Amino acid sequence: MKIARPLVAASAVAVLGCVAACGGGGGGDGRDGKSSSKASGRTTGGEETKAPAGGSQDAEDPQDTGAPQGTRDPQDSSGGGARKGDGPLTEAQLKKAALATGDVKGFEVEESEGADLLGQTVPATPSKCQPIADMFLFSTDPASRAGVSRGAVPKDEMNASVITFALLSYRSGEADEVMDGLRSATEKCTAYRHADYDYKNVEPAADPDLGDESVAFRLVASIEGAQVPAAYTVVRDGTTLVAFSSMNMLDADKIEVPAELVEAQLAKLAKPAKKAG
Protein backbone atom coordinates (compact mmCIF):
# COMPACT_ATOMS: atom_id res chain seq x y z
CA MET A 1 0.00 0.00 0.00
CA LYS A 2 2.94 2.32 0.59
CA ILE A 3 3.79 2.30 -3.11
CA ALA A 4 0.32 3.39 -4.21
CA ARG A 5 0.91 7.10 -3.65
CA PRO A 6 4.14 7.21 -5.72
CA LEU A 7 2.37 5.29 -8.47
CA VAL A 8 -0.52 7.74 -8.56
CA ALA A 9 1.89 10.67 -8.53
CA ALA A 10 3.86 9.16 -11.41
CA SER A 11 0.63 8.61 -13.34
CA ALA A 12 -0.40 12.20 -12.77
CA VAL A 13 2.97 13.43 -14.03
CA ALA A 14 2.50 11.31 -17.17
CA VAL A 15 -0.85 13.01 -17.81
CA LEU A 16 0.66 16.43 -17.20
CA GLY A 17 3.30 15.71 -19.80
CA CYS A 18 0.63 14.63 -22.26
CA VAL A 19 -1.42 17.76 -21.60
CA ALA A 20 1.61 19.90 -22.37
CA ALA A 21 2.31 17.95 -25.56
CA CYS A 22 -1.33 18.09 -26.67
CA GLY A 23 -1.51 21.85 -26.69
CA GLY A 24 -1.05 22.98 -23.09
CA GLY A 25 2.16 24.74 -24.03
CA GLY A 26 0.24 27.57 -25.59
CA GLY A 27 1.10 27.01 -29.24
CA GLY A 28 -2.01 25.20 -30.41
CA ASP A 29 -5.63 26.09 -30.79
CA GLY A 30 -8.06 25.33 -28.00
CA ARG A 31 -11.78 24.82 -28.14
CA ASP A 32 -13.86 27.30 -30.11
CA GLY A 33 -10.73 28.62 -31.80
CA LYS A 34 -9.30 30.09 -28.60
CA SER A 35 -5.70 29.72 -27.55
CA SER A 36 -5.08 26.42 -25.82
CA SER A 37 -3.41 28.26 -22.96
CA LYS A 38 -5.65 30.51 -20.90
CA ALA A 39 -2.78 31.07 -18.49
CA SER A 40 -0.62 33.05 -20.87
CA GLY A 41 1.60 35.46 -18.99
CA ARG A 42 0.99 33.91 -15.58
CA THR A 43 2.93 31.60 -13.33
CA THR A 44 1.54 29.70 -10.36
CA GLY A 45 4.16 31.18 -8.12
CA GLY A 46 2.18 34.39 -8.16
CA GLU A 47 4.68 36.82 -9.67
CA GLU A 48 2.73 37.42 -12.88
CA THR A 49 -0.91 37.79 -13.81
CA LYS A 50 -2.58 36.30 -16.85
CA ALA A 51 -4.52 38.15 -19.49
CA PRO A 52 -8.22 38.21 -18.60
CA ALA A 53 -10.68 35.93 -20.33
CA GLY A 54 -11.84 37.20 -23.67
CA GLY A 55 -9.00 39.62 -24.34
CA SER A 56 -5.76 41.21 -23.23
CA GLN A 57 -5.34 43.49 -20.27
CA ASP A 58 -4.87 46.39 -22.67
CA ALA A 59 -8.40 45.81 -23.95
CA GLU A 60 -9.91 46.15 -20.50
CA ASP A 61 -12.08 49.03 -19.39
CA PRO A 62 -9.55 51.74 -18.43
CA GLN A 63 -11.57 52.35 -15.30
CA ASP A 64 -11.09 48.76 -14.22
CA THR A 65 -8.28 48.50 -11.69
CA GLY A 66 -9.43 45.38 -9.91
CA ALA A 67 -11.59 47.41 -7.54
CA PRO A 68 -14.97 46.12 -6.40
CA GLN A 69 -17.20 45.22 -9.29
CA GLY A 70 -20.51 46.17 -7.72
CA THR A 71 -23.15 44.12 -5.99
CA ARG A 72 -25.71 41.55 -6.94
CA ASP A 73 -29.27 42.69 -7.60
CA PRO A 74 -30.84 42.95 -4.11
CA GLN A 75 -33.97 41.33 -5.50
CA ASP A 76 -31.96 38.24 -6.47
CA SER A 77 -31.89 35.92 -3.48
CA SER A 78 -30.24 32.98 -5.25
CA GLY A 79 -27.01 33.58 -3.38
CA GLY A 80 -24.68 33.85 -6.38
CA GLY A 81 -22.46 36.71 -7.46
CA ALA A 82 -19.79 38.62 -5.60
CA ARG A 83 -20.41 39.95 -2.15
CA LYS A 84 -20.59 43.70 -1.78
CA GLY A 85 -17.10 45.13 -2.03
CA ASP A 86 -15.57 41.99 -3.53
CA GLY A 87 -13.24 42.15 -6.50
CA PRO A 88 -10.75 39.59 -7.84
CA LEU A 89 -7.95 38.81 -5.41
CA THR A 90 -4.40 39.27 -6.70
CA GLU A 91 -1.78 36.54 -7.06
CA ALA A 92 -0.05 37.89 -3.96
CA GLN A 93 -3.26 37.76 -1.95
CA LEU A 94 -4.00 34.22 -3.10
CA LYS A 95 -0.50 33.06 -2.19
CA LYS A 96 -0.92 34.52 1.28
CA ALA A 97 -4.34 32.93 1.68
CA ALA A 98 -3.29 29.45 0.45
CA LEU A 99 -2.80 26.68 2.97
CA ALA A 100 0.78 26.02 4.06
CA THR A 101 2.51 23.29 6.04
CA GLY A 102 1.38 23.56 9.66
CA ASP A 103 -2.10 24.83 8.87
CA VAL A 104 -3.72 21.39 8.89
CA LYS A 105 -2.56 18.60 11.17
CA GLY A 106 -1.42 15.52 9.30
CA PHE A 107 -0.63 17.23 5.99
CA GLU A 108 2.35 18.93 4.43
CA VAL A 109 1.77 21.49 1.67
CA GLU A 110 4.12 21.95 -1.26
CA GLU A 111 4.22 23.22 -4.84
CA SER A 112 1.98 20.99 -6.96
CA GLU A 113 3.27 18.88 -9.85
CA GLY A 114 1.22 20.85 -12.36
CA ALA A 115 2.23 24.31 -11.15
CA ASP A 116 3.65 25.40 -14.51
CA LEU A 117 0.51 24.24 -16.34
CA LEU A 118 -2.11 25.78 -14.07
CA GLY A 119 -4.99 27.21 -16.07
CA GLN A 120 -4.11 25.63 -19.41
CA THR A 121 -6.70 23.69 -21.38
CA VAL A 122 -6.92 20.91 -23.97
CA PRO A 123 -10.19 20.07 -25.77
CA ALA A 124 -12.18 17.16 -24.35
CA THR A 125 -14.52 14.85 -26.26
CA PRO A 126 -17.47 15.21 -25.92
CA SER A 127 -17.41 18.96 -25.35
CA LYS A 128 -20.12 18.78 -22.68
CA CYS A 129 -17.41 17.30 -20.41
CA GLN A 130 -14.98 20.21 -20.92
CA PRO A 131 -15.57 21.91 -17.54
CA ILE A 132 -14.76 18.63 -15.77
CA ALA A 133 -11.71 17.90 -17.92
CA ASP A 134 -10.40 21.42 -17.35
CA MET A 135 -10.41 20.89 -13.58
CA PHE A 136 -7.40 18.56 -13.95
CA LEU A 137 -5.27 21.68 -14.40
CA PHE A 138 -7.72 23.99 -12.61
CA SER A 139 -8.62 25.74 -15.84
CA THR A 140 -12.02 27.36 -16.19
CA ASP A 141 -14.22 29.24 -18.64
CA PRO A 142 -14.37 32.16 -17.93
CA ALA A 143 -10.66 32.08 -17.15
CA SER A 144 -9.51 33.06 -13.69
CA ARG A 145 -7.87 36.46 -13.23
CA ALA A 146 -5.21 35.01 -10.92
CA GLY A 147 -4.48 31.64 -9.35
CA VAL A 148 -2.13 29.56 -7.26
CA SER A 149 -1.84 25.77 -7.00
CA ARG A 150 -0.50 23.58 -4.22
CA GLY A 151 -0.22 19.92 -3.26
CA ALA A 152 -1.24 18.52 0.14
CA VAL A 153 0.72 15.41 1.11
CA PRO A 154 -0.60 13.18 3.92
CA LYS A 155 2.07 12.53 6.55
CA ASP A 156 0.66 9.03 7.02
CA GLU A 157 2.63 6.85 4.58
CA MET A 158 -0.24 4.39 4.47
CA ASN A 159 -2.46 7.09 2.95
CA ALA A 160 -2.13 6.71 -0.83
CA SER A 161 -3.94 9.91 -1.72
CA VAL A 162 -2.41 12.49 -4.06
CA ILE A 163 -4.16 15.78 -3.30
CA THR A 164 -3.87 19.04 -5.22
CA PHE A 165 -5.77 22.27 -4.80
CA ALA A 166 -6.00 25.75 -6.27
CA LEU A 167 -7.29 29.18 -5.36
CA LEU A 168 -8.69 31.05 -8.36
CA SER A 169 -9.99 34.63 -8.42
CA TYR A 170 -12.58 36.18 -10.74
CA ARG A 171 -14.54 39.30 -11.43
CA SER A 172 -18.12 39.68 -10.29
CA GLY A 173 -20.32 36.96 -11.78
CA GLU A 174 -17.52 34.98 -13.44
CA ALA A 175 -17.07 32.48 -10.61
CA ASP A 176 -20.84 31.89 -10.72
CA GLU A 177 -20.55 31.00 -14.41
CA VAL A 178 -17.81 28.48 -13.66
CA MET A 179 -19.89 26.82 -10.96
CA ASP A 180 -22.95 26.68 -13.22
CA GLY A 181 -20.84 25.05 -15.94
CA LEU A 182 -19.40 22.47 -13.58
CA ARG A 183 -22.78 21.62 -12.12
CA SER A 184 -24.28 21.18 -15.58
CA ALA A 185 -21.35 19.02 -16.70
CA THR A 186 -21.68 16.68 -13.73
CA GLU A 187 -25.32 16.13 -14.69
CA LYS A 188 -24.68 15.52 -18.40
CA CYS A 189 -21.20 14.00 -18.65
CA THR A 190 -20.55 10.33 -17.91
CA ALA A 191 -17.28 9.67 -19.79
CA TYR A 192 -14.81 11.57 -21.96
CA ARG A 193 -11.41 11.54 -23.64
CA HIS A 194 -8.85 14.21 -22.80
CA ALA A 195 -5.17 14.54 -23.75
CA ASP A 196 -5.12 10.96 -25.10
CA TYR A 197 -6.48 9.49 -21.85
CA ASP A 198 -9.93 8.09 -21.08
CA TYR A 199 -12.08 9.06 -18.12
CA LYS A 200 -15.21 7.17 -17.10
CA ASN A 201 -17.76 6.79 -14.30
CA VAL A 202 -18.16 10.55 -14.04
CA GLU A 203 -20.87 11.26 -11.51
CA PRO A 204 -21.91 14.01 -9.12
CA ALA A 205 -21.13 13.50 -5.44
CA ALA A 206 -23.01 14.85 -2.46
CA ASP A 207 -22.87 18.63 -2.29
CA PRO A 208 -20.60 19.50 0.67
CA ASP A 209 -22.72 22.64 1.19
CA LEU A 210 -19.76 24.93 1.82
CA GLY A 211 -19.08 28.58 1.05
CA ASP A 212 -21.58 30.47 -1.09
CA GLU A 213 -22.08 27.38 -3.23
CA SER A 214 -20.24 24.14 -3.89
CA VAL A 215 -20.15 21.16 -6.20
CA ALA A 216 -18.45 17.77 -5.97
CA PHE A 217 -17.95 14.93 -8.42
CA ARG A 218 -16.01 11.72 -8.96
CA LEU A 219 -14.51 9.90 -11.90
CA VAL A 220 -12.07 7.13 -12.80
CA ALA A 221 -9.08 7.94 -15.02
CA SER A 222 -7.38 5.34 -17.20
CA ILE A 223 -3.73 6.41 -17.00
CA GLU A 224 -0.83 4.36 -18.34
CA GLY A 225 -2.85 1.18 -17.91
CA ALA A 226 -3.88 2.00 -14.35
CA GLN A 227 -7.39 2.79 -13.14
CA VAL A 228 -7.12 5.87 -10.94
CA PRO A 229 -10.21 7.01 -9.00
CA ALA A 230 -10.41 10.75 -8.42
CA ALA A 231 -12.67 13.05 -6.43
CA TYR A 232 -13.17 16.79 -6.81
CA THR A 233 -14.66 19.46 -4.58
CA VAL A 234 -15.07 23.04 -5.81
CA VAL A 235 -16.35 25.83 -3.54
CA ARG A 236 -17.14 29.44 -4.34
CA ASP A 237 -16.40 32.07 -1.71
CA GLY A 238 -17.48 35.39 -3.19
CA THR A 239 -15.38 35.91 -6.31
CA THR A 240 -12.84 33.21 -5.40
CA LEU A 241 -12.98 29.49 -6.12
CA VAL A 242 -11.32 26.90 -3.92
CA ALA A 243 -10.85 23.70 -5.95
CA PHE A 244 -9.53 20.39 -4.59
CA SER A 245 -8.77 17.09 -6.32
CA SER A 246 -7.77 13.80 -4.73
CA MET A 247 -6.50 10.75 -6.63
CA ASN A 248 -6.11 7.26 -5.23
CA MET A 249 -5.53 3.80 -6.73
CA LEU A 250 -7.11 1.85 -3.90
CA ASP A 251 -10.90 2.08 -3.93
CA ALA A 252 -13.15 4.29 -6.04
CA ASP A 253 -15.90 4.04 -3.41
CA LYS A 254 -13.66 5.43 -0.69
CA ILE A 255 -11.86 8.17 -2.59
CA GLU A 256 -12.64 11.61 -1.18
CA VAL A 257 -11.34 15.11 -0.73
CA PRO A 258 -10.53 15.50 3.00
CA ALA A 259 -13.16 17.82 4.47
CA GLU A 260 -10.67 19.19 6.99
CA LEU A 261 -8.50 20.53 4.16
CA VAL A 262 -11.36 22.27 2.38
CA GLU A 263 -12.73 23.78 5.57
CA ALA A 264 -9.28 24.95 6.68
CA GLN A 265 -8.68 26.58 3.32
CA LEU A 266 -12.00 28.40 3.41
CA ALA A 267 -11.27 29.58 6.95
CA LYS A 268 -7.84 30.90 5.99
CA LEU A 269 -9.26 32.61 2.91
CA ALA A 270 -11.77 34.40 5.13
CA LYS A 271 -9.06 35.89 7.35
CA PRO A 272 -7.92 39.50 6.98
CA ALA A 273 -4.79 38.22 5.20
CA LYS A 274 -6.80 37.97 1.99
CA LYS A 275 -7.30 41.75 2.08
CA ALA A 276 -3.57 42.40 2.25
CA GLY A 277 -1.18 42.68 -0.67
C-alpha positions as CSV (number, residue, x, y, z in Angstrom):
1,M,0.0,0.0,0.0
2,K,2.9,2.3,0.6
3,I,3.8,2.3,-3.1
4,A,0.3,3.4,-4.2
5,R,0.9,7.1,-3.6
6,P,4.1,7.2,-5.7
7,L,2.4,5.3,-8.5
8,V,-0.5,7.7,-8.6
9,A,1.9,10.7,-8.5
10,A,3.9,9.2,-11.4
11,S,0.6,8.6,-13.3
12,A,-0.4,12.2,-12.8
13,V,3.0,13.4,-14.0
14,A,2.5,11.3,-17.2
15,V,-0.8,13.0,-17.8
16,L,0.7,16.4,-17.2
17,G,3.3,15.7,-19.8
18,C,0.6,14.6,-22.3
19,V,-1.4,17.8,-21.6
20,A,1.6,19.9,-22.4
21,A,2.3,18.0,-25.6
22,C,-1.3,18.1,-26.7
23,G,-1.5,21.8,-26.7
24,G,-1.0,23.0,-23.1
25,G,2.2,24.7,-24.0
26,G,0.2,27.6,-25.6
27,G,1.1,27.0,-29.2
28,G,-2.0,25.2,-30.4
29,D,-5.6,26.1,-30.8
30,G,-8.1,25.3,-28.0
31,R,-11.8,24.8,-28.1
32,D,-13.9,27.3,-30.1
33,G,-10.7,28.6,-31.8
34,K,-9.3,30.1,-28.6
35,S,-5.7,29.7,-27.6
36,S,-5.1,26.4,-25.8
37,S,-3.4,28.3,-23.0
38,K,-5.6,30.5,-20.9
39,A,-2.8,31.1,-18.5
40,S,-0.6,33.1,-20.9
41,G,1.6,35.5,-19.0
42,R,1.0,33.9,-15.6
43,T,2.9,31.6,-13.3
44,T,1.5,29.7,-10.4
45,G,4.2,31.2,-8.1
46,G,2.2,34.4,-8.2
47,E,4.7,36.8,-9.7
48,E,2.7,37.4,-12.9
49,T,-0.9,37.8,-13.8
50,K,-2.6,36.3,-16.8
51,A,-4.5,38.1,-19.5
52,P,-8.2,38.2,-18.6
53,A,-10.7,35.9,-20.3
54,G,-11.8,37.2,-23.7
55,G,-9.0,39.6,-24.3
56,S,-5.8,41.2,-23.2
57,Q,-5.3,43.5,-20.3
58,D,-4.9,46.4,-22.7
59,A,-8.4,45.8,-23.9
60,E,-9.9,46.2,-20.5
61,D,-12.1,49.0,-19.4
62,P,-9.6,51.7,-18.4
63,Q,-11.6,52.4,-15.3
64,D,-11.1,48.8,-14.2
65,T,-8.3,48.5,-11.7
66,G,-9.4,45.4,-9.9
67,A,-11.6,47.4,-7.5
68,P,-15.0,46.1,-6.4
69,Q,-17.2,45.2,-9.3
70,G,-20.5,46.2,-7.7
71,T,-23.2,44.1,-6.0
72,R,-25.7,41.5,-6.9
73,D,-29.3,42.7,-7.6
74,P,-30.8,43.0,-4.1
75,Q,-34.0,41.3,-5.5
76,D,-32.0,38.2,-6.5
77,S,-31.9,35.9,-3.5
78,S,-30.2,33.0,-5.2
79,G,-27.0,33.6,-3.4
80,G,-24.7,33.9,-6.4
81,G,-22.5,36.7,-7.5
82,A,-19.8,38.6,-5.6
83,R,-20.4,39.9,-2.1
84,K,-20.6,43.7,-1.8
85,G,-17.1,45.1,-2.0
86,D,-15.6,42.0,-3.5
87,G,-13.2,42.1,-6.5
88,P,-10.8,39.6,-7.8
89,L,-7.9,38.8,-5.4
90,T,-4.4,39.3,-6.7
91,E,-1.8,36.5,-7.1
92,A,0.0,37.9,-4.0
93,Q,-3.3,37.8,-1.9
94,L,-4.0,34.2,-3.1
95,K,-0.5,33.1,-2.2
96,K,-0.9,34.5,1.3
97,A,-4.3,32.9,1.7
98,A,-3.3,29.4,0.4
99,L,-2.8,26.7,3.0
100,A,0.8,26.0,4.1
101,T,2.5,23.3,6.0
102,G,1.4,23.6,9.7
103,D,-2.1,24.8,8.9
104,V,-3.7,21.4,8.9
105,K,-2.6,18.6,11.2
106,G,-1.4,15.5,9.3
107,F,-0.6,17.2,6.0
108,E,2.4,18.9,4.4
109,V,1.8,21.5,1.7
110,E,4.1,21.9,-1.3
111,E,4.2,23.2,-4.8
112,S,2.0,21.0,-7.0
113,E,3.3,18.9,-9.8
114,G,1.2,20.8,-12.4
115,A,2.2,24.3,-11.1
116,D,3.6,25.4,-14.5
117,L,0.5,24.2,-16.3
118,L,-2.1,25.8,-14.1
119,G,-5.0,27.2,-16.1
120,Q,-4.1,25.6,-19.4
121,T,-6.7,23.7,-21.4
122,V,-6.9,20.9,-24.0
123,P,-10.2,20.1,-25.8
124,A,-12.2,17.2,-24.4
125,T,-14.5,14.8,-26.3
126,P,-17.5,15.2,-25.9
127,S,-17.4,19.0,-25.4
128,K,-20.1,18.8,-22.7
129,C,-17.4,17.3,-20.4
130,Q,-15.0,20.2,-20.9
131,P,-15.6,21.9,-17.5
132,I,-14.8,18.6,-15.8
133,A,-11.7,17.9,-17.9
134,D,-10.4,21.4,-17.4
135,M,-10.4,20.9,-13.6
136,F,-7.4,18.6,-14.0
137,L,-5.3,21.7,-14.4
138,F,-7.7,24.0,-12.6
139,S,-8.6,25.7,-15.8
140,T,-12.0,27.4,-16.2
141,D,-14.2,29.2,-18.6
142,P,-14.4,32.2,-17.9
143,A,-10.7,32.1,-17.1
144,S,-9.5,33.1,-13.7
145,R,-7.9,36.5,-13.2
146,A,-5.2,35.0,-10.9
147,G,-4.5,31.6,-9.4
148,V,-2.1,29.6,-7.3
149,S,-1.8,25.8,-7.0
150,R,-0.5,23.6,-4.2
151,G,-0.2,19.9,-3.3
152,A,-1.2,18.5,0.1
153,V,0.7,15.4,1.1
154,P,-0.6,13.2,3.9
155,K,2.1,12.5,6.6
156,D,0.7,9.0,7.0
157,E,2.6,6.8,4.6
158,M,-0.2,4.4,4.5
159,N,-2.5,7.1,2.9
160,A,-2.1,6.7,-0.8
161,S,-3.9,9.9,-1.7
162,V,-2.4,12.5,-4.1
163,I,-4.2,15.8,-3.3
164,T,-3.9,19.0,-5.2
165,F,-5.8,22.3,-4.8
166,A,-6.0,25.8,-6.3
167,L,-7.3,29.2,-5.4
168,L,-8.7,31.0,-8.4
169,S,-10.0,34.6,-8.4
170,Y,-12.6,36.2,-10.7
171,R,-14.5,39.3,-11.4
172,S,-18.1,39.7,-10.3
173,G,-20.3,37.0,-11.8
174,E,-17.5,35.0,-13.4
175,A,-17.1,32.5,-10.6
176,D,-20.8,31.9,-10.7
177,E,-20.6,31.0,-14.4
178,V,-17.8,28.5,-13.7
179,M,-19.9,26.8,-11.0
180,D,-22.9,26.7,-13.2
181,G,-20.8,25.1,-15.9
182,L,-19.4,22.5,-13.6
183,R,-22.8,21.6,-12.1
184,S,-24.3,21.2,-15.6
185,A,-21.3,19.0,-16.7
186,T,-21.7,16.7,-13.7
187,E,-25.3,16.1,-14.7
188,K,-24.7,15.5,-18.4
189,C,-21.2,14.0,-18.7
190,T,-20.5,10.3,-17.9
191,A,-17.3,9.7,-19.8
192,Y,-14.8,11.6,-22.0
193,R,-11.4,11.5,-23.6
194,H,-8.9,14.2,-22.8
195,A,-5.2,14.5,-23.7
196,D,-5.1,11.0,-25.1
197,Y,-6.5,9.5,-21.8
198,D,-9.9,8.1,-21.1
199,Y,-12.1,9.1,-18.1
200,K,-15.2,7.2,-17.1
201,N,-17.8,6.8,-14.3
202,V,-18.2,10.6,-14.0
203,E,-20.9,11.3,-11.5
204,P,-21.9,14.0,-9.1
205,A,-21.1,13.5,-5.4
206,A,-23.0,14.8,-2.5
207,D,-22.9,18.6,-2.3
208,P,-20.6,19.5,0.7
209,D,-22.7,22.6,1.2
210,L,-19.8,24.9,1.8
211,G,-19.1,28.6,1.1
212,D,-21.6,30.5,-1.1
213,E,-22.1,27.4,-3.2
214,S,-20.2,24.1,-3.9
215,V,-20.1,21.2,-6.2
216,A,-18.4,17.8,-6.0
217,F,-17.9,14.9,-8.4
218,R,-16.0,11.7,-9.0
219,L,-14.5,9.9,-11.9
220,V,-12.1,7.1,-12.8
221,A,-9.1,7.9,-15.0
222,S,-7.4,5.3,-17.2
223,I,-3.7,6.4,-17.0
224,E,-0.8,4.4,-18.3
225,G,-2.8,1.2,-17.9
226,A,-3.9,2.0,-14.4
227,Q,-7.4,2.8,-13.1
228,V,-7.1,5.9,-10.9
229,P,-10.2,7.0,-9.0
230,A,-10.4,10.8,-8.4
231,A,-12.7,13.0,-6.4
232,Y,-13.2,16.8,-6.8
233,T,-14.7,19.5,-4.6
234,V,-15.1,23.0,-5.8
235,V,-16.3,25.8,-3.5
236,R,-17.1,29.4,-4.3
237,D,-16.4,32.1,-1.7
238,G,-17.5,35.4,-3.2
239,T,-15.4,35.9,-6.3
240,T,-12.8,33.2,-5.4
241,L,-13.0,29.5,-6.1
242,V,-11.3,26.9,-3.9
243,A,-10.8,23.7,-5.9
244,F,-9.5,20.4,-4.6
245,S,-8.8,17.1,-6.3
246,S,-7.8,13.8,-4.7
247,M,-6.5,10.7,-6.6
248,N,-6.1,7.3,-5.2
249,M,-5.5,3.8,-6.7
250,L,-7.1,1.8,-3.9
251,D,-10.9,2.1,-3.9
252,A,-13.2,4.3,-6.0
253,D,-15.9,4.0,-3.4
254,K,-13.7,5.4,-0.7
255,I,-11.9,8.2,-2.6
256,E,-12.6,11.6,-1.2
257,V,-11.3,15.1,-0.7
258,P,-10.5,15.5,3.0
259,A,-13.2,17.8,4.5
260,E,-10.7,19.2,7.0
261,L,-8.5,20.5,4.2
262,V,-11.4,22.3,2.4
263,E,-12.7,23.8,5.6
264,A,-9.3,24.9,6.7
265,Q,-8.7,26.6,3.3
266,L,-12.0,28.4,3.4
267,A,-11.3,29.6,6.9
268,K,-7.8,30.9,6.0
269,L,-9.3,32.6,2.9
270,A,-11.8,34.4,5.1
271,K,-9.1,35.9,7.4
272,P,-7.9,39.5,7.0
273,A,-4.8,38.2,5.2
274,K,-6.8,38.0,2.0
275,K,-7.3,41.7,2.1
276,A,-3.6,42.4,2.2
277,G,-1.2,42.7,-0.7
